[in-house]
Each structure stands twice: as C-alpha cells, then as structure tokens.
Amino acid sequence: MKTLEDFIRPDFAGKDYDPEKEPIIREQINTYVAESFQFWEDDDKYCDEWLWDAFKKDYRNWTIKHFEAMYRTLRKMVCRRLYLHGLYAECRTNADYLMKILNATECPLFPPEAAREESLKSPDTFISMSNPHFHRKRRESLQEWARKNRVPINTLPKWAR
C-alpha cells in the first residue's frame, strides 16, 4: 500500500508552491501535497475546523487543474484523510471534493445523520468532534492532562469539562 512518503520527490521536497507563479508540474504538486498532509497526519488536532483552516491556507489559489494533476492514488488518500477528519462534501470526483472543501465559506462539517453513520462504521478512525467516541476520548485526555499539570478543570474549554 502506498504512503504519503512515496509521493515525495527529493528535487521538490521542502519547497513551497505558489500556484499563481509556478506551472503545474505533477511531481511538484504531489510532493507539496504529500508533505503538507504528512505534517497534519500525526496530530489529531487537525480535524474539523482546524484542518479546514489549514487546508484553505495551504491551498489558497489552487484550481481544479492543480488537484487533477495529482496522482489518482494520492488524491484519493488526501480526500479520505479530509473526510475521516470531519470535512464533508458530496461530489462526483475527488478533485471536485477538494475544490468544494477549499471553496466552502463555512467549515463543511458532517450533517448529523452522516456523522452518526460514520461514527458507527468507523468509531476509532473517524477523527472528528462529530464522533461521540472521539469526542469522549479527547475530553478525557484533556482532563487527564489538566489533572497532571494542576490546571483547574473549569479553565478548560466547555466541551472538555
């Protein structure tokens, strides 16, 4: 099975990409996408609004042509990542999905029924505050951190108390 690392080309690694100034070069786009998603991969804070904000910032000024230039496997991987981390859109193609998420004027969270279905289907891999199982685990983790660090529970965000 391919990983994000498989899409990183050394000659483009670590470089920013400006879609308004640079041509669409498939390997450069794949490298940029793979590196940005690697950065978000190990941190569960990148879900829901946090992930949407980061995605909108990193892919500002991208067009459907940029997303279509990605390798299909990578495009599918990043769409799955966004979806399983709380960003919902119904589209016919993965490139359309990415554009819809990018161009949304409000964070495209799961509708309640779709969130319930995904929570039941994927309780441990649906990393979203829309998932009651994940929400409970995150709340318990934050409360434990607060106790260990002697932080008063009433100073935590309301959802974590």
Disulfide bonds with the S-S distance in Angstrom:
none
